[in-house]
Amino acid sequence: MLSVGFIGVGKMGRGMCENIIKKGYTTTVYDTDSGALVQFKDGATLASSSLEVFLDSDVIFLSLPNSDVVESIVGEFLQEDFTGKTIVDVSTSYPESTKALHAKCTAEGGQFVDAPLLGSPADTAAGTAPCMISGDREAVDHVWDIISSYASPIDNMGPIGSAHTVKIAMNFQGLMYAALAAQMFPLMEKLEIDTQKLFKVMNDGPFGNAVFDFYGRKFVEKDYRMDFALDMALKDMVYMKRLYEQFNVPAFLLDGGLSLLREAVKDGRGKHDTSEMAAVVYEYLGLDTGEGDSGVTK
């Protein structure tokens, strides 16, 4: 059985790693937050560095904040013997960076696969988080059984970088729809429309969908519980903007969404939930943002 390394056991990484261990894989784990490692002390080897994970493992999973961190860590790995090693990046990374890392890893006798997830940490913990994977066919087959321990279904998207591209595209569509509702509901409240009733009418009718139900409910109820941090949402949309810039074309709606996300992060909400972009609009309109009621302050 392949030995597995896992770097980054935060909200999403934790559930993945737990299920890999439950499946019986010998696992080495590392996180910069030593507190996140405690729960793995009885089921895995706790490493003191990312490099230790790499040296002790056949397949190394990366669940990290952004491509800069992924590039830095893989760059360190590339200074060692890479023969037979496979990197699986489950982060939401910039696709062009993913393609470049794949080229470097394969040139050194290893493999690089991108396999981001959809769904929540609860889905990952339950082993039901949908996964998209892309890379060389042999490499994808090599890690498929490991990924199936925490993900279902798994869709092979094709050449390297395709899964990261599709993940960013999905986040783009969902976040821009959320940004639209984040601007609409505060204005309706300012115009003295019953937004609870408006949400119900829209959600029960043709506007109803999973994104509208999830974010619209948060906006109307001003319930900003943490699900997806604003700074992560902004990072993903900056990646999307860079994809448009490759072809020197305007991003149109994306630019407006980026402005709203940047305003929210600039105001100190970066570590708060993405739904707090509505708080920016409530604030501009001179309305109660609801942040105080939820114990969240800027």
Backbone as CSV, one residue per row, in Angstrom:
resi,resn,N_x,N_y,N_z,CA_x,CA_y,CA_z,C_x,C_y,C_z
1,MET,0.853,-1.195,0.000,0.000,0.000,0.000,0.886,1.241,0.000
2,LEU,0.495,2.238,-0.769,1.266,3.472,-0.859,1.295,4.193,0.484
3,SER,2.431,4.824,0.778,2.499,5.683,1.960,2.056,7.085,1.552
4,VAL,1.316,7.740,2.442,0.691,9.020,2.121,1.212,10.109,3.051
5,GLY,1.445,11.280,2.480,1.767,12.468,3.263,0.675,13.496,3.091
6,PHE,0.374,14.242,4.136,-0.660,15.264,4.022,-0.158,16.546,4.677
7,ILE,-0.139,17.625,3.879,0.335,18.926,4.356,-0.819,19.921,4.300
8,GLY,-1.230,20.391,5.470,-2.340,21.346,5.554,-3.613,20.688,6.011
9,VAL,-3.815,20.593,7.325,-5.002,19.919,7.855,-5.931,20.931,8.527
10,GLY,-6.276,21.954,7.753,-7.258,22.930,8.207,-8.659,22.388,8.025
11,LYS,-9.625,23.278,7.781,-11.034,22.867,7.719,-11.294,21.782,6.694
12,MET,-10.772,21.945,5.482,-11.002,20.941,4.442,-10.003,19.790,4.542
13,GLY,-8.747,20.115,4.774,-7.725,19.094,4.821,-7.922,18.080,5.933
14,ARG,-8.480,18.535,7.045,-8.669,17.640,8.188,-9.516,16.427,7.829
15,GLY,-10.668,16.665,7.202,-11.555,15.564,6.849,-10.942,14.626,5.829
16,MET,-10.223,15.186,4.855,-9.549,14.342,3.859,-8.547,13.417,4.543
17,CYS,-7.705,14.010,5.377,-6.653,13.252,6.035,-7.236,12.183,6.966
18,GLU,-8.282,12.534,7.697,-8.914,11.564,8.596,-9.404,10.339,7.835
19,ASN,-10.024,10.572,6.689,-10.565,9.451,5.910,-9.465,8.617,5.262
20,ILE,-8.373,9.258,4.877,-7.233,8.511,4.332,-6.675,7.566,5.396
21,ILE,-6.562,8.065,6.610,-6.059,7.241,7.719,-7.021,6.086,8.007
22,LYS,-8.326,6.396,8.015,-9.327,5.355,8.269,-9.266,4.246,7.222
23,LYS,-8.868,4.621,6.005,-8.775,3.635,4.918,-7.570,2.710,5.085
24,GLY,-6.716,3.025,6.044,-5.594,2.133,6.334,-4.248,2.552,5.780
25,TYR,-4.175,3.729,5.161,-2.909,4.182,4.609,-1.974,4.680,5.716
26,THR,-0.715,4.284,5.642,0.304,4.831,6.535,0.501,6.295,6.159
27,THR,0.265,7.186,7.118,0.167,8.609,6.799,1.089,9.448,7.676
28,THR,1.743,10.408,7.037,2.572,11.394,7.735,1.932,12.762,7.525
29,VAL,1.783,13.523,8.608,0.995,14.752,8.565,1.818,15.941,9.048
30,TYR,1.601,17.096,8.383,2.241,18.340,8.836,1.310,19.521,8.616
31,ASP,1.362,20.455,9.557,0.668,21.734,9.419,1.487,22.765,10.190
32,THR,1.499,23.990,9.691,2.236,25.042,10.397,1.602,25.340,11.749
33,ASP,0.315,25.031,11.896,-0.378,25.172,13.172,-0.249,23.856,13.939
34,SER,0.612,23.844,14.937,0.851,22.601,15.676,-0.406,22.094,16.364
35,GLY,-1.317,23.005,16.701,-2.568,22.602,17.341,-3.435,21.749,16.438
36,ALA,-3.323,21.959,15.117,-4.122,21.189,14.164,-3.638,19.750,14.056
37,LEU,-2.427,19.487,14.510,-1.849,18.151,14.392,-2.244,17.223,15.539
38,VAL,-2.656,17.809,16.664,-2.898,17.023,17.871,-3.852,15.863,17.629
39,GLN,-4.931,16.122,16.862,-5.942,15.086,16.668,-5.428,13.891,15.863
40,PHE,-4.259,14.032,15.227,-3.721,12.938,14.411,-2.628,12.146,15.124
41,LYS,-2.349,12.465,16.380,-1.201,11.864,17.066,-1.329,10.352,17.243
42,ASP,-2.557,9.844,17.286,-2.730,8.402,17.484,-2.860,7.615,16.184
43,GLY,-3.079,8.331,15.052,-3.316,7.607,13.806,-2.295,7.840,12.721
44,ALA,-1.380,8.799,12.952,-0.418,9.152,11.907,0.906,9.559,12.532
45,THR,1.928,9.648,11.700,3.210,10.199,12.132,3.144,11.713,11.992
46,LEU,3.472,12.419,13.049,3.455,13.880,13.007,4.835,14.375,12.601
47,ALA,4.894,15.064,11.472,6.174,15.555,10.954,6.488,16.936,11.513
48,SER,7.753,17.297,11.463,8.179,18.614,11.944,8.341,19.610,10.806
49,SER,8.158,19.146,9.565,8.293,20.031,8.413,7.620,19.417,7.193
50,SER,7.377,20.255,6.196,6.832,19.762,4.923,7.812,18.815,4.251
51,LEU,9.100,19.133,4.336,10.112,18.303,3.688,10.140,16.901,4.286
52,GLU,9.951,16.788,5.593,9.906,15.468,6.223,8.754,14.641,5.657
53,VAL,7.609,15.279,5.441,6.457,14.592,4.844,6.836,14.071,3.461
54,PHE,7.451,14.919,2.665,7.841,14.535,1.309,8.790,13.344,1.315
55,LEU,9.797,13.385,2.143,10.808,12.336,2.162,10.239,10.991,2.627
56,ASP,9.207,11.038,3.482,8.654,9.812,4.062,7.470,9.238,3.290
57,SER,7.057,9.875,2.180,5.796,9.497,1.541,5.951,9.243,0.046
58,ASP,5.074,8.361,-0.470,5.001,8.118,-1.911,4.108,9.156,-2.595
59,VAL,2.971,9.437,-1.947,1.992,10.391,-2.475,1.810,11.494,-1.443
60,ILE,1.976,12.747,-1.875,1.910,13.875,-0.950,0.751,14.781,-1.334
61,PHE,-0.187,14.953,-0.411,-1.344,15.821,-0.631,-1.050,17.217,-0.071
62,LEU,-1.435,18.242,-0.836,-1.263,19.626,-0.414,-2.625,20.293,-0.318
63,SER,-2.993,20.753,0.876,-4.231,21.513,1.076,-3.824,22.857,1.665
64,LEU,-3.532,23.802,0.781,-2.845,25.034,1.167,-3.609,26.280,0.710
65,PRO,-3.272,27.456,1.255,-4.075,28.662,1.013,-4.055,29.184,-0.417
66,ASN,-2.898,29.073,-1.100,-2.810,29.671,-2.433,-1.623,29.092,-3.204
67,SER,-1.518,29.478,-4.459,-0.470,28.942,-5.330,0.923,29.377,-4.910
68,ASP,1.047,30.554,-4.304,2.371,30.994,-3.854,2.939,30.010,-2.835
69,VAL,2.090,29.565,-1.913,2.533,28.615,-0.890,2.837,27.260,-1.531
70,VAL,1.963,26.831,-2.447,2.186,25.553,-3.142,3.512,25.589,-3.896
71,GLU,3.773,26.672,-4.621,5.014,26.793,-5.388,6.236,26.749,-4.479
72,SER,6.153,27.419,-3.340,7.267,27.458,-2.411,7.591,26.066,-1.870
73,ILE,6.564,25.340,-1.451,6.773,24.017,-0.870,7.249,23.015,-1.919
74,VAL,6.619,23.024,-3.100,7.051,22.090,-4.153,8.461,22.440,-4.617
75,GLY,8.792,23.725,-4.635,10.151,24.128,-4.985,11.180,23.527,-4.050
76,GLU,10.832,23.444,-2.765,11.711,22.801,-1.786,11.837,21.306,-2.080
77,PHE,10.722,20.679,-2.437,10.749,19.248,-2.757,11.644,18.961,-3.963
78,LEU,11.612,19.868,-4.939,12.348,19.654,-6.176,13.871,19.691,-5.981
79,GLN,14.317,20.109,-4.809,15.739,20.084,-4.499,16.192,18.682,-4.077
80,GLU,15.205,17.795,-3.839,15.488,16.429,-3.406,15.249,15.452,-4.560
81,ASP,15.503,14.173,-4.308,15.222,13.142,-5.306,13.704,13.006,-5.449
82,PHE,13.191,13.313,-6.626,11.747,13.342,-6.864,11.247,12.059,-7.532
83,THR,12.138,11.152,-7.842,11.775,9.954,-8.600,10.674,9.158,-7.905
84,GLY,9.584,8.900,-8.636,8.493,8.082,-8.120,7.530,8.787,-7.186
85,LYS,7.756,10.050,-6.910,6.874,10.798,-6.014,5.691,11.382,-6.792
86,THR,4.533,11.461,-6.142,3.345,12.078,-6.750,2.796,13.137,-5.813
87,ILE,2.625,14.351,-6.348,2.022,15.448,-5.592,0.567,15.580,-6.031
88,VAL,-0.335,15.675,-5.053,-1.750,15.917,-5.335,-2.130,17.242,-4.689
89,ASP,-2.392,18.248,-5.517,-2.767,19.563,-5.002,-4.283,19.655,-4.924
90,VAL,-4.810,19.605,-3.704,-6.259,19.691,-3.506,-6.691,21.121,-3.178
91,SER,-5.738,22.050,-3.191,-6.046,23.462,-2.970,-6.795,24.019,-4.181
92,THR,-7.320,25.233,-4.047,-7.840,25.948,-5.212,-6.704,26.833,-5.701
93,SER,-5.960,26.348,-6.681,-4.734,26.994,-7.138,-4.910,27.603,-8.528
94,TYR,-3.953,28.467,-8.882,-3.963,29.106,-10.190,-3.552,28.090,-11.250
95,PRO,-4.386,27.827,-12.251,-4.123,26.745,-13.210,-2.789,26.837,-13.944
96,GLU,-2.362,28.054,-14.292,-1.095,28.182,-15.015,0.082,27.794,-14.123
97,SER,-0.040,28.085,-12.830,0.981,27.643,-11.877,0.990,26.123,-11.785
98,THR,-0.185,25.528,-11.772,-0.313,24.071,-11.710,0.371,23.415,-12.908
99,LYS,0.164,23.965,-14.091,0.782,23.413,-15.297,2.306,23.508,-15.233
100,ALA,2.801,24.637,-14.719,4.250,24.820,-14.625,4.861,23.841,-13.617
101,LEU,4.192,23.633,-12.485,4.698,22.693,-11.478,4.666,21.261,-12.004
102,HIS,3.629,20.937,-12.762,3.544,19.601,-13.374,4.753,19.353,-14.274
103,ALA,5.105,20.345,-15.095,6.242,20.192,-16.010,7.539,19.967,-15.233
104,LYS,7.710,20.706,-14.144,8.936,20.578,-13.348,9.000,19.221,-12.648
105,CYS,7.867,18.787,-12.102,7.848,17.513,-11.374,8.064,16.322,-12.302
106,THR,7.424,16.334,-13.467,7.593,15.212,-14.397,9.014,15.173,-14.958
107,ALA,9.618,16.352,-15.103,11.003,16.397,-15.593,11.961,15.763,-14.594
108,GLU,11.561,15.735,-13.334,12.405,15.154,-12.276,11.993,13.725,-11.923
109,GLY,11.139,13.108,-12.756,10.778,11.715,-12.550,9.588,11.490,-11.639
110,GLY,8.833,12.550,-11.361,7.658,12.430,-10.508,6.388,12.768,-11.254
111,GLN,5.320,12.987,-10.489,4.024,13.330,-11.078,3.374,14.440,-10.258
112,PHE,2.474,15.164,-10.911,1.730,16.236,-10.248,0.292,16.180,-10.750
113,VAL,-0.651,16.150,-9.803,-2.076,16.041,-10.117,-2.815,17.158,-9.399
114,ASP,-3.819,17.743,-10.049,-4.681,18.702,-9.340,-6.035,18.054,-9.094
115,ALA,-6.525,18.176,-7.840,-7.765,17.490,-7.454,-8.538,18.293,-6.422
116,PRO,-9.035,19.487,-6.802,-9.803,20.306,-5.853,-11.175,19.692,-5.563
117,LEU,-11.737,20.090,-4.426,-13.034,19.574,-3.995,-14.121,20.621,-4.113
118,LEU,-15.350,20.131,-4.201,-16.535,20.960,-4.011,-17.145,20.545,-2.673
119,GLY,-18.078,21.332,-2.177,-18.718,20.956,-0.929,-18.051,21.588,0.277
120,SER,-18.498,21.182,1.442,-18.091,21.781,2.709,-17.162,20.847,3.478
121,PRO,-16.556,21.340,4.566,-15.768,20.449,5.423,-16.572,19.255,5.932
122,ALA,-17.867,19.458,6.181,-18.715,18.350,6.642,-18.829,17.273,5.566
123,ASP,-18.938,17.688,4.299,-19.003,16.729,3.190,-17.700,15.930,3.100
124,THR,-16.593,16.631,3.281,-15.298,15.962,3.221,-15.159,14.951,4.349
125,ALA,-15.548,15.358,5.548,-15.467,14.457,6.697,-16.334,13.212,6.489
126,ALA,-17.469,13.411,5.826,-18.386,12.290,5.580,-17.956,11.436,4.390
127,GLY,-16.964,11.898,3.638,-16.500,11.164,2.457,-17.379,11.348,1.242
128,THR,-18.175,12.424,1.240,-19.132,12.644,0.151,-18.875,13.939,-0.617
129,ALA,-17.694,14.510,-0.477,-17.377,15.742,-1.194,-17.069,15.430,-2.654
130,PRO,-17.758,16.072,-3.606,-17.414,15.853,-5.015,-16.000,16.338,-5.306
131,CYS,-15.299,15.631,-6.163,-13.912,15.970,-6.495,-13.732,15.995,-8.005
132,MET,-12.945,16.945,-8.469,-12.521,16.995,-9.865,-11.018,16.749,-9.891
133,ILE,-10.568,15.949,-10.827,-9.149,15.605,-10.885,-8.657,15.742,-12.317
134,SER,-7.407,16.145,-12.477,-6.825,16.188,-13.814,-5.319,15.967,-13.719
135,GLY,-4.769,15.480,-14.829,-3.346,15.169,-14.888,-3.100,14.016,-15.828
136,ASP,-1.876,13.549,-15.879,-1.539,12.407,-16.727,-2.323,11.189,-16.270
137,ARG,-2.811,10.406,-17.215,-3.703,9.292,-16.898,-3.090,8.332,-15.867
138,GLU,-1.819,8.018,-16.040,-1.154,7.097,-15.114,-1.131,7.665,-13.696
139,ALA,-0.878,8.958,-13.582,-0.821,9.593,-12.267,-2.203,9.630,-11.619
140,VAL,-3.223,9.928,-12.414,-4.599,9.964,-11.903,-4.996,8.590,-11.391
141,ASP,-4.711,7.555,-12.170,-5.030,6.184,-11.750,-4.275,5.817,-10.471
142,HIS,-3.061,6.309,-10.355,-2.191,5.995,-9.220,-2.790,6.457,-7.891
143,VAL,-3.505,7.596,-7.920,-4.008,8.180,-6.659,-5.525,8.040,-6.500
144,TRP,-6.187,7.457,-7.482,-7.658,7.408,-7.482,-8.219,6.748,-6.221
145,ASP,-7.677,5.610,-5.837,-8.205,4.899,-4.678,-8.011,5.692,-3.387
146,ILE,-6.903,6.396,-3.281,-6.682,7.219,-2.078,-7.726,8.326,-2.004
147,ILE,-7.944,9.009,-3.126,-8.911,10.109,-3.153,-10.321,9.602,-2.887
148,SER,-10.612,8.387,-3.346,-11.962,7.840,-3.136,-12.265,7.586,-1.664
149,SER,-11.250,7.636,-0.818,-11.490,7.454,0.617,-12.191,8.654,1.226
150,TYR,-12.115,9.820,0.556,-12.777,11.011,1.107,-13.664,11.745,0.104
151,ALA,-13.713,11.319,-1.140,-14.465,12.060,-2.156,-15.390,11.161,-2.965
152,SER,-16.563,11.695,-3.302,-17.516,10.994,-4.170,-18.582,11.988,-4.642
153,PRO,-18.808,12.046,-5.969,-18.106,11.338,-7.044,-16.769,12.002,-7.369
154,ILE,-15.967,11.334,-8.173,-14.709,11.887,-8.678,-14.826,11.989,-10.193
155,ASP,-14.621,13.173,-10.731,-14.723,13.388,-12.178,-13.354,13.735,-12.747
156,ASN,-12.918,12.961,-13.733,-11.655,13.227,-14.405,-11.900,14.295,-15.476
157,MET,-11.263,15.471,-15.293,-11.494,16.602,-16.185,-10.507,16.663,-17.352
158,GLY,-9.486,15.777,-17.356,-8.587,15.740,-18.501,-7.178,16.206,-18.182
159,PRO,-6.560,17.009,-19.057,-5.154,17.413,-18.918,-4.903,18.219,-17.641
160,ILE,-3.662,18.220,-17.214,-3.275,18.918,-15.991,-3.757,20.372,-15.988
161,GLY,-4.239,20.807,-14.839,-4.736,22.169,-14.681,-6.213,22.331,-14.961
162,SER,-6.821,21.327,-15.616,-8.236,21.440,-15.982,-9.134,21.473,-14.750
163,ALA,-8.820,20.671,-13.756,-9.653,20.633,-12.556,-9.589,21.961,-11.809
164,HIS,-8.391,22.538,-11.703,-8.273,23.843,-11.054,-9.000,24.927,-11.850
165,THR,-8.937,24.843,-13.165,-9.630,25.826,-14.005,-11.142,25.754,-13.783
166,VAL,-11.677,24.544,-13.780,-13.121,24.367,-13.603,-13.549,24.794,-12.193
167,LYS,-12.728,24.482,-11.192,-13.067,24.888,-9.821,-13.170,26.402,-9.713
168,ILE,-12.222,27.116,-10.315,-12.257,28.575,-10.282,-13.465,29.101,-11.051
169,ALA,-13.787,28.462,-12.169,-14.960,28.871,-12.954,-16.241,28.696,-12.141
170,MET,-16.345,27.572,-11.421,-17.524,27.339,-10.586,-17.612,28.377,-9.467
171,ASN,-16.482,28.669,-8.839,-16.477,29.691,-7.791,-16.828,31.060,-8.356
172,PHE,-16.364,31.322,-9.567,-16.682,32.582,-10.253,-18.189,32.740,-10.413
173,GLN,-18.828,31.741,-10.962,-20.269,31.831,-11.182,-21.027,31.972,-9.865
174,GLY,-20.660,31.140,-8.878,-21.366,31.187,-7.607,-21.154,32.488,-6.864
175,LEU,-19.909,32.971,-6.829,-19.612,34.188,-6.079,-20.206,35.425,-6.743
176,MET,-20.235,35.458,-8.075,-20.823,36.623,-8.737,-22.340,36.664,-8.540
177,TYR,-22.975,35.506,-8.525,-24.414,35.467,-8.247,-24.671,35.901,-6.812
178,ALA,-23.786,35.458,-5.903,-23.915,35.872,-4.508,-23.698,37.379,-4.367
179,ALA,-22.716,37.910,-5.098,-22.441,39.345,-5.030,-23.635,40.162,-5.519
180,LEU,-24.328,39.662,-6.532,-25.526,40.335,-7.029,-26.593,40.414,-5.939
181,ALA,-26.837,39.289,-5.262,-27.837,39.272,-4.189,-27.383,40.114,-3.005
182,ALA,-26.068,40.158,-2.774,-25.521,40.944,-1.665,-25.754,42.431,-1.868
183,GLN,-25.881,42.860,-3.120,-26.189,44.261,-3.416,-27.696,44.517,-3.464
184,MET,-28.441,43.516,-3.893,-29.872,43.691,-4.072,-30.641,43.746,-2.755
185,PHE,-30.399,42.808,-1.854,-31.203,42.751,-0.624,-31.022,43.982,0.272
186,PRO,-29.817,44.508,0.472,-29.707,45.729,1.265,-30.474,46.909,0.665
187,LEU,-30.448,47.039,-0.660,-31.192,48.123,-1.296,-32.688,47.948,-1.082
188,MET,-33.168,46.712,-1.185,-34.590,46.469,-0.945,-34.980,46.824,0.488
189,GLU,-34.096,46.510,1.443,-34.384,46.896,2.831,-34.435,48.411,2.966
190,LYS,-33.530,49.104,2.292,-33.510,50.571,2.323,-34.801,51.136,1.754
191,LEU,-35.368,50.455,0.770,-36.617,50.887,0.143,-37.845,50.369,0.888
192,GLU,-37.608,49.799,2.079,-38.665,49.351,2.990,-39.472,48.171,2.449
193,ILE,-38.798,47.353,1.644,-39.393,46.092,1.203,-39.141,45.038,2.277
194,ASP,-40.107,44.184,2.529,-39.944,43.082,3.466,-39.026,42.048,2.812
195,THR,-37.752,42.051,3.187,-36.781,41.206,2.502,-36.954,39.722,2.838
196,GLN,-37.505,39.421,4.011,-37.790,38.022,4.338,-38.827,37.463,3.362
197,LYS,-39.874,38.261,3.136,-40.916,37.835,2.205,-40.378,37.788,0.770
198,LEU,-39.552,38.786,0.416,-38.963,38.821,-0.921,-38.095,37.588,-1.162
199,PHE,-37.288,37.248,-0.168,-36.439,36.054,-0.304,-37.293,34.815,-0.544
200,LYS,-38.364,34.662,0.216,-39.214,33.481,0.075,-39.846,33.415,-1.311
201,VAL,-40.360,34.560,-1.780,-40.999,34.593,-3.095,-39.998,34.224,-4.194
202,MET,-38.798,34.792,-4.090,-37.781,34.512,-5.110,-37.273,33.078,-5.005
203,ASN,-37.042,32.624,-3.785,-36.470,31.299,-3.585,-37.446,30.191,-3.965
204,ASP,-38.732,30.444,-3.746,-39.750,29.454,-4.111,-40.083,29.488,-5.597
205,GLY,-39.637,30.545,-6.270,-39.957,30.719,-7.689,-38.775,30.432,-8.589
206,PRO,-38.746,31.059,-9.744,-37.726,30.750,-10.751,-36.316,31.167,-10.369
207,PHE,-36.168,32.030,-9.349,-34.830,32.456,-8.941,-34.177,31.466,-7.979
208,GLY,-34.953,30.524,-7.472,-34.440,29.603,-6.463,-33.397,28.643,-7.000
209,ASN,-32.279,28.574,-6.333,-31.245,27.587,-6.612,-30.368,27.480,-5.378
210,ALA,-29.417,26.575,-5.385,-28.612,26.317,-4.189,-27.826,27.548,-3.750
211,VAL,-27.270,28.294,-4.704,-26.475,29.473,-4.347,-27.367,30.550,-3.747
212,PHE,-28.512,30.802,-4.378,-29.426,31.824,-3.878,-29.944,31.453,-2.496
213,ASP,-30.285,30.195,-2.305,-30.792,29.757,-1.010,-29.718,29.914,0.063
214,PHE,-28.490,29.528,-0.252,-27.404,29.567,0.726,-27.035,30.995,1.100
215,TYR,-26.738,31.825,0.083,-26.284,33.180,0.365,-27.432,34.142,0.644
216,GLY,-28.522,34.018,-0.122,-29.646,34.925,0.079,-30.179,34.867,1.494
217,ARG,-30.281,33.662,2.024,-30.753,33.491,3.398,-29.809,34.196,4.384
218,LYS,-28.517,34.053,4.160,-27.538,34.719,5.019,-27.671,36.242,4.947
219,PHE,-27.839,36.758,3.722,-27.917,38.205,3.543,-29.143,38.789,4.240
220,VAL,-30.272,38.134,4.071,-31.523,38.632,4.635,-31.532,38.520,6.164
221,GLU,-31.032,37.404,6.653,-31.021,37.181,8.100,-29.804,37.814,8.766
222,LYS,-28.869,38.336,7.940,-27.620,38.918,8.441,-26.916,37.916,9.363
223,ASP,-26.895,36.684,8.897,-26.251,35.586,9.601,-24.943,35.288,8.878
224,TYR,-23.835,35.766,9.427,-22.559,35.679,8.747,-21.682,34.555,9.307
225,ARG,-22.295,33.432,9.616,-21.512,32.306,10.141,-20.413,31.928,9.142
226,MET,-19.313,31.436,9.666,-18.165,31.149,8.817,-18.352,29.867,8.003
227,ASP,-18.307,30.020,6.689,-18.285,28.884,5.771,-17.122,28.996,4.788
228,PHE,-16.900,30.215,4.270,-15.855,30.427,3.261,-15.334,31.848,3.436
229,ALA,-14.053,31.979,3.767,-13.490,33.277,4.119,-13.418,34.222,2.920
230,LEU,-13.633,35.503,3.201,-13.592,36.527,2.154,-12.242,36.582,1.453
231,ASP,-11.150,36.465,2.209,-9.856,36.570,1.538,-9.599,35.398,0.595
232,MET,-10.202,34.224,0.880,-10.093,33.090,-0.029,-10.939,33.317,-1.289
233,ALA,-12.119,33.893,-1.100,-12.976,34.215,-2.242,-12.295,35.236,-3.145
234,LEU,-11.690,36.245,-2.529,-10.987,37.266,-3.304,-9.819,36.651,-4.062
235,LYS,-9.066,35.778,-3.414,-7.943,35.103,-4.075,-8.407,34.354,-5.320
236,ASP,-9.504,33.609,-5.189,-10.013,32.837,-6.326,-10.428,33.743,-7.480
237,MET,-11.051,34.881,-7.158,-11.504,35.784,-8.214,-10.341,36.550,-8.845
238,VAL,-9.278,36.786,-8.096,-8.069,37.358,-8.696,-7.473,36.362,-9.696
239,TYR,-7.490,35.072,-9.352,-7.034,34.054,-10.302,-7.891,34.079,-11.565
240,MET,-9.210,34.218,-11.383,-10.107,34.264,-12.543,-9.790,35.479,-13.421
241,LYS,-9.532,36.605,-12.784,-9.179,37.825,-13.518,-7.903,37.605,-14.333
242,ARG,-6.940,36.919,-13.755,-5.685,36.647,-14.462,-5.918,35.759,-15.681
243,LEU,-6.893,34.855,-15.610,-7.210,34.019,-16.771,-7.761,34.864,-17.913
244,TYR,-8.611,35.849,-17.598,-9.091,36.764,-18.642,-7.933,37.581,-19.225
245,GLU,-7.050,38.018,-18.353,-5.956,38.881,-18.796,-5.006,38.167,-19.750
246,GLN,-4.959,36.834,-19.679,-4.130,36.085,-20.635,-4.517,36.392,-22.074
247,PHE,-5.801,36.689,-22.262,-6.318,36.917,-23.611,-6.618,38.396,-23.874
248,ASN,-6.202,39.238,-22.916,-6.353,40.693,-23.065,-7.801,41.096,-23.346
249,VAL,-8.728,40.475,-22.600,-10.145,40.825,-22.738,-10.679,41.281,-21.378
250,PRO,-11.667,42.187,-21.382,-12.226,42.653,-20.104,-13.042,41.564,-19.430
251,ALA,-13.091,41.634,-18.101,-13.826,40.633,-17.323,-15.245,41.083,-16.990
252,PHE,-15.619,42.311,-17.338,-16.968,42.854,-17.171,-17.518,42.633,-15.760
253,LEU,-18.459,41.715,-15.557,-19.110,41.533,-14.266,-18.108,41.199,-13.162
254,LEU,-17.064,40.470,-13.508,-16.075,40.088,-12.510,-15.448,41.319,-11.856
255,ASP,-15.235,42.371,-12.639,-14.602,43.571,-12.082,-15.439,44.187,-10.965
256,GLY,-16.762,44.189,-11.136,-17.636,44.709,-10.085,-17.592,43.839,-8.836
257,GLY,-17.615,42.526,-9.042,-17.539,41.608,-7.907,-16.218,41.737,-7.172
258,LEU,-15.131,41.904,-7.915,-13.829,42.096,-7.297,-13.799,43.374,-6.454
259,SER,-14.426,44.419,-6.957,-14.459,45.676,-6.201,-15.162,45.493,-4.863
260,LEU,-16.279,44.774,-4.874,-17.022,44.534,-3.637,-16.205,43.674,-2.670
261,LEU,-15.588,42.605,-3.171,-14.777,41.744,-2.320,-13.586,42.506,-1.747
262,ARG,-12.943,43.313,-2.575,-11.784,44.087,-2.099,-12.194,45.099,-1.034
263,GLU,-13.342,45.704,-1.209,-13.834,46.661,-0.209,-14.061,45.962,1.126
264,ALA,-14.651,44.755,1.064,-14.920,44.013,2.301,-13.615,43.619,3.000
265,VAL,-12.639,43.166,2.225,-11.360,42.764,2.804,-10.617,43.986,3.346
266,LYS,-10.678,45.105,2.612,-10.005,46.336,3.037,-10.556,46.821,4.375
267,ASP,-11.835,46.586,4.609,-12.472,47.019,5.848,-12.163,46.089,7.025
268,GLY,-11.334,45.080,6.812,-10.916,44.214,7.903,-11.717,42.943,8.053
269,ARG,-12.494,42.599,7.037,-13.342,41.410,7.125,-12.731,40.184,6.447
270,GLY,-11.483,40.248,6.045,-10.882,39.187,5.232,-11.002,37.797,5.812
271,LYS,-10.887,37.670,7.128,-10.976,36.356,7.769,-12.410,35.990,8.119
272,HIS,-13.343,36.874,7.819,-14.756,36.602,8.083,-15.395,35.923,6.876
273,ASP,-16.637,35.531,7.019,-17.318,34.797,5.956,-17.604,35.675,4.747
274,THR,-17.616,35.049,3.578,-17.879,35.760,2.325,-19.215,36.491,2.342
275,SER,-20.182,35.989,3.098,-21.495,36.654,3.154,-21.404,38.068,3.691
276,GLU,-20.311,38.424,4.360,-20.175,39.776,4.896,-19.955,40.816,3.809
277,MET,-19.857,40.392,2.539,-19.838,41.410,1.483,-21.161,42.163,1.469
278,ALA,-22.242,41.528,1.918,-23.517,42.249,2.027,-23.443,43.328,3.092
279,ALA,-22.645,43.095,4.145,-22.508,44.087,5.210,-21.919,45.389,4.669
280,VAL,-21.051,45.280,3.659,-20.483,46.473,3.034,-21.603,47.329,2.437
281,VAL,-22.543,46.684,1.749,-23.632,47.416,1.102,-24.605,47.950,2.143
282,TYR,-24.927,47.146,3.157,-25.776,47.651,4.243,-25.152,48.909,4.852
283,GLU,-23.848,48.883,5.045,-23.146,50.017,5.654,-23.198,51.246,4.755
284,TYR,-22.980,51.057,3.454,-23.057,52.178,2.517,-24.441,52.819,2.535
285,LEU,-25.465,52.005,2.728,-26.836,52.505,2.719,-27.275,53.041,4.082
286,GLY,-26.383,53.042,5.052,-26.705,53.569,6.365,-27.604,52.656,7.180
287,LEU,-27.561,51.361,6.901,-28.408,50.398,7.598,-27.580,49.594,8.608
288,ASP,-28.283,48.949,9.515,-27.627,48.051,10.462,-27.043,46.875,9.683
289,THR,-25.758,46.648,9.822,-25.130,45.557,9.084,-25.434,44.199,9.694
290,GLY,-25.815,44.167,10.955,-26.077,42.901,11.627,-24.839,42.256,12.208
291,GLU,-23.688,42.849,11.983,-22.449,42.246,12.480,-22.379,42.224,13.995
292,GLY,-22.871,43.290,14.622,-22.856,43.343,16.069,-23.715,42.256,16.685
293,ASP,-24.882,41.989,16.073,-25.796,40.967,16.592,-25.180,39.577,16.540
294,SER,-24.282,39.355,15.572,-23.698,38.027,15.411,-22.357,37.904,16.126
295,GLY,-21.987,38.988,16.821,-20.726,38.960,17.540,-19.532,39.211,16.638
296,VAL,-19.784,39.657,15.401,-18.713,39.929,14.453,-18.550,41.434,14.344
297,THR,-17.349,41.905,14.518,-17.082,43.323,14.381,-15.917,43.526,13.441
298,LYS,-15.856,44.685,12.846,-14.756,44.978,11.918,-13.476,45.253,12.700
